[in-house]
Amino acid sequence: MASIKRKYIDSHWLVFMFQGAIALLFGCLTLFVGDYNSSYLIPMIGISLVSLAVVELANSTRRRYYRHGWLVSLLVAIFDAAAGVLLLFMANQPIVWHMGIIAGYTALRGVFEIVVGFQTTIDPTDRFIWVLCGMCGAVFGFVIFNSGELASVDYIRFFGAYMLILGVSSLIYGVHNRAQKIEDHEARSAVARKSRKTSARKSVAKE
């Protein structure tokens, strides 16, 4: 069984499910709902990022209570909240500002996910999910940064596509993480039962 370090990747599976649902909802709204202009979509992005930050802050609080790995979760929450609040306050600014913030956020989050994939797990499925999503973030960040000559709303579509990938990846990882926790619990229970039986046999032998 793969050994997973108790870092960010070991967050409760519901954290990834909630984040996945938020990202998936925003991605679907951006890609499949009618053609809105950026004045409607930028506040929507800001709200979605703040929502992700709220979930991450709850994750940080829980991890601090159990005394393991809360600082990374707190930094992620601050990062999401800062990007979201910045977009909300700059909703009426020129598009170039929105594009720069969104491109930077997407690329940096992608790099973070790649680092998480390579540094916090040796499980191949976990690593594949995180690294693939991170690579998509890095690529979409670059595409958004270089999409200035396209229609004004296209860069938001690219961001929505990334959020869709992030949402699906988070949901898949949440399900996989829950399955791993169940397997780990069953394995620990089996070891504990075996240990008790061994102790009982030794006690009988001594008698």
Helices and strands as residue ranges (DSSP letters): G 8-10, H 13-32, H 38-65, H 70-89, H 95-119, H 124-145, H 154-206
